[in-house]
């Protein structure tokens, strides 16, 4: 009898095993394959995929190109080399002997131009995808006092906008919050990364203050939709005075009994680990905001600064740097010269005011080099225009020790263009590197162009 039971149990066990194998073959295995393929698609969803780090022993040489150093110097027949993400050699190739065997890859840049990567200050790149679609917009918070807000944690490396910006030579950016009052902190990012931690180049190094406007616009529901005086201006300025006084007092205590997250975030302004960026346009508010900052021992950077040309002497006397917003725009007033926005940079240059070019928004950052080119066509020296989107921008952002120019020891963040990169007719980037990594220059625009070229054929 025990033998019969044993045979029955063995038969049941075999049947059970066959059912399990069948279930695995028919259900689990296909599901596992599907999930694996799905995960792979997620990993490859970022298009193009970020480049791997430059390998040890993988030195790269760019030879015979016209190198624009970023500090005003131009080398017509250059040799630019880099290894392990750092520039190791920048010189005139004429009359020197170069051992080509030392380099894993050599780019012949004959007839082409070599530039340091352009830097976009005051951008919302990575913080917005479609401006008209609110769920894709993440650059501001409610309220007018948010110093603890960090733009970097909202930075989206999967944005389709980023590759389109890189294709015009913009390889680094300041990703900054918007809003009113104290809007939060910005960070510097390099534009080829898997996630925001990888993208971060310098985190939380700028605090952004949106100075109250003297004038505003009434809504259509008020019956007076046109411009009108901001009756709350003095009250809003007083609020900022009170907030900064509290922040300064808080910063004087290194170990407060109770931490205030908002005031803790402002501590960096007073120990100089953060820079204050004040967003304002009018000549009067520019002067008032500078004097306001100086009362707290701060030396701000003015952003937008459309009226900078009216107070250039004041800016120079107070050693204030400015980030100009949109050279290619209309004048502020009806009685201004039609070309005032184009020639403002040249006027500031003549006065000795430090400045950089900026552009609002995210996708418009691709036009940054053309703003510099516009100013170059209206009196600003060409290499000074280039510096205002490379080295000068790096100085204003506080990162010039490691990037912004083609100098030995600095990061190998640079690109090769077929022609003048400040001219939209000849800006054609055919190779670009971020920290020595050769990045993929494909983007959604190029993909769509290829798709519809095939359709036309």
Secondary structure, 3 states (H helix, E strand, C coil): CHHHHHHHHHHHHHHHHHHHHHHHHHHHHHHHHHHHHHHHHHHCCCCCCCCCCCCCCCCEEEEEEEEECCCCCEEEEEEEEEECCEEEEEEECCCCCCCHHHCCEEEECCCCEEEECEEEEEECCCCECCCCCHHHECCCCCCCECCCCEHHHHCCCCCHHHHHHHCCCEEEEEECCCCCEEEEEEEEEECCCCCHHHHEEEEEEEEEEECCCCEEECCHHHCCCCEEECCCHHHHHHHHHHHHHHHHHHHCCCCCCCCCHHHHHHHHHHCCCCEEEEEECCHHHHHHHHHHHHHCCCCCEEEECCCHHHHHHHHHHCCCEEEEECCCCCCCCCCCCCCHHHHHHHHHHHHCCCEEEECCCCHHHHHHHHHHHHHHCCCCCHHHHHHCCCHHHHHHHCCCCCCCCCCCCCECCEEEECCCCCCCCCCCEEEEEECCEECCCCCHHHHHHHHHHHHHC
